[in-house]
Amino acid sequence: MATVNFSVPDDVKEAFNLAYEGQNKSAVIAELMREAVERAARKKQHQTAIANILQRRAAIEPVSEEAFQTAREELR
């Protein structure tokens, strides 16, 4: 198992110690780090998906309102 050393503001340390009093702080931090890694991975997936959508939209020619309404009526 690895050891991680980092600095945090005193108010964050105090709030953390109060919030997780009586709990294994190492386990809590490890779980919070796992959640942060998962959140970062989801964010990257979302950014990639948005970039793909925008790229596809840029390659499609716009449809006029009239053509849209015609197609809509035909499909009803």
Buried (B, 14 or more C-beta within 10 A) or exposed (E): EEEEEEEEEEEEEEEBEEEBEEEEEEEEBEEEEEEEEEEEEEEEEEEEEEEEEEEEEEEEEEEEEEEEEEEEEEEE
